[in-house]
Amino acid sequence: ALRPLLFALDPERAHGLSLKSLNVLARLGIASLAATSAPRVPVRVMGLDFPNPVGLAAGLDKDGKHIDGLGALGFGFLEIGAVTPRPQPGNPPPRLFRLPEAEALINRLGFNNDGVDALTENIRRSRYRGILGINVGKNFDTPNERAADDYLACLRKVYPHASFVTANVSSPNTTDLRALQGPDNFDHLIAALATERDALAKRYGNRVPLAVKIAPDMND
């Protein structure tokens, strides 16, 4: 019944309204009524025990503003972000486009987010205690030769809050980001992240797994 109303709105506005409505349901304690019963299909990956293998990928809740509402829907995990060290607006609108025949969207948002400090504050306010992944990236104006600095800055700030951290090097909407998938850039970035993760593990007493988001069309 809501679909015609939402489709009468700009896609990005409909997206935001849907998430805000879910937040209201979560505050009322009835968000789970919007979900089907999630089956218990435990999966152990990266040393983490997922209650089921169906999770929410990064991109829907970039700033962690809707963790409690989304967490009530029965996902095996939530992944929030992508987040960058500093806030950035992303690409100019329009940047979401509906494909009704394919029941799909084209996303050209471009890493819009409020910055890592805002994200960690939203996590602190949430009540969700399930598996939480945090997807991190670099600011659009950070040159690739300094990209590791941005990823490391985010890793340090999200580490105490994350079940796992994903380094996003594949967004097609951020200029030259995919160049980080080249062998030299990639090896340098992953080595830097692994070294910093090991240092943070000693500091906090727990080893948070690292994942990497790469382009789906890579063949090497």
N, C-alpha and C positions, 0 to 999 in steps of 0.2 A: 504494500500500500504506500510505503514511503518512497519507492523507487521513482515514480513520476515526479514527485516533488523535488527530490534530490537532482534528478536529471534536468529540471528546469533551472537549476543553479549552475554557475560556473563550476567546472570540475574541482578546482582547488578550494573554492568556498564550500562545496558539498563535502569534500574530504575533511576540512576543518570542523564543520558543523557535526558530522558524524562522530568524530572523536570527542568533541566537547559533550555531546549527548551521552556517549558511553561513560565519560567521567561523572556526569550527574547520576547515572544509574549505579555506578560504583559507590558513590558517596551515600546513596540510599540503600546500599547493600543488596541490590537486585540485578546487577549486571550479569550475573550467571544465568539469569532467566533468558537472556538473549543467545545462550550457547546451547549446543547439543551436548549430551553427556560424552565426555572424552574417555575412550577406552584406556585401560591400564595395559600398556605395551612397553614395559621398561626397556631402555637401551642404555648401555654404558659406552660412552665415547669420550676420549681425551681425559679419562679418569673421572668423568662426571656421570652421575646416574640421572638420566632423563626419564620422566614418567611416561612419556610417549615420544615418538620420533617426529611429530608434526609441530614445528616451531614457527614463530613469526619472524621473518627476515627483517633486517635493518631497512630503513627508508620510510616506514609508515609513521613511526614515532621518533622523529629525529632528535628531539630534545628531552625525551623522558618525561613528557608532561602527562602521558596517558597510561602509565605503567599499571596502575591498579585496575583500571577498566579493562585493558587488554589482558591482564593476568587472570581475570575472572572468566575468560572465555575457554579455558581448558587447554591452552597450548602447552606443549612439552617444554618450551623455553621461549623467552622473549629476547630479541636482539634489538637494541635501540641505537640511534645514530643514523647516518654517519655524523660524527662531531669533529670539529676542528678546534685548534687552540683559541682562535679569536672568532667572534661572531662574524657572519658574512651573509649577504642577502640572497645569494644564488643568482640564477639567470632571471632576466626581466620577464614578467608575464606577458602573454599567456604562455604557460610552460607545462600544463597538463592537458592532454587531448584525448577525448573519448573515441573508442572504436566500437560502437554498439554491436555491429555484426559479429565481431570477434570476441565480444564481452571482455574487452581489454582497455588499457590506458597506455598512452605514450607519455613517459616521464622525462621531462627536461628541466627538472628543478635546479640541479647544479649545486649540491652540497649546501643548500641554505640551512643555517642552524644558528642557535643563540650562543654558541661557544661552549667549551668544556666546563667552565665554572658553573654556568647555568644548569647544564645537564647533571652534574654531580649534586647540586642543591636539590634538584627535582627528585633524584634517587633517594636522598636522605629523607624527603618528605613522604615517600611512598611506603606502603605496607606490604608490598609484594615480597615474598620470600622464596620464590622459585628460582630456577636457573636463569641468570641474566647475562646475556652477551652485550658487549659494547663495541660498536664499530667506529674506528677512528680513521681520520684522513688528514690531509694537509690543506692549509688555506690556499685559495686560488692564486694569490699573489706571492706565494713562497716559491722561489725557483727550485727546480728538481734537485739541484746540487745541494740544497739545504733542506730537502724534504724530510730527511731523517730527524732533524731537530723538531719538526712539528709532530711527527708520530711519537717521538719519545716524550715530548711535553704532555701529550694526551695520555700516553700509557701511564706516566707517573701519577696523574690526577685521577684516572678512572680505576687504577689497580685495586684499591681497597674495596671497591664496590662491585667488581666484575667477577662473574663465574668464569668467563673467558673473554678474551679481547681479540677482535678481528682487525687486521690492517687492510684497509680498502685501497687497492692500487688499480682499480679497474673501471671507475666511473667514466662513461663516455661523455658526460656532461661537464667535465672539468678539463680545461685545456692542458694537454701534454701529460695528464696523470698516467695514462697507460704506458708512457715511456718508462715508468718505474718498473714495469714488468720485464724490461730488457735485462739480460744476464748480469751485467755489471751493477746497474742500479739496484736490482732486486737482491742480489747477494749482499751488497753493502747494507741495505735497509734491514733485511731479515737478521743479519749478524748483529747489527746494532740493537735491534729490538730484543733478540734473545739474550744478549749480554745484560741489558738493562732489566729484563724480566728476572734473570737470575739474581741480580742485586736486590730487586724489590722483594723477591721470594724470601731472601735472608732477612730483610728488614721486617716484613709482615708475618713471616712464619707460615706462609702458604704459597704454593706454586700455581699461579693462574695460567691455564693453557693459552697459547697463541694460535690463532687461525689467520689465514690470508684469503681475501676475496680477489680472485683473478677473473679475467674475462672468460666467458663460456666458449668463445670461438678460438681459443689458443690451441695449437696442435704441437707445440714443442715443450 
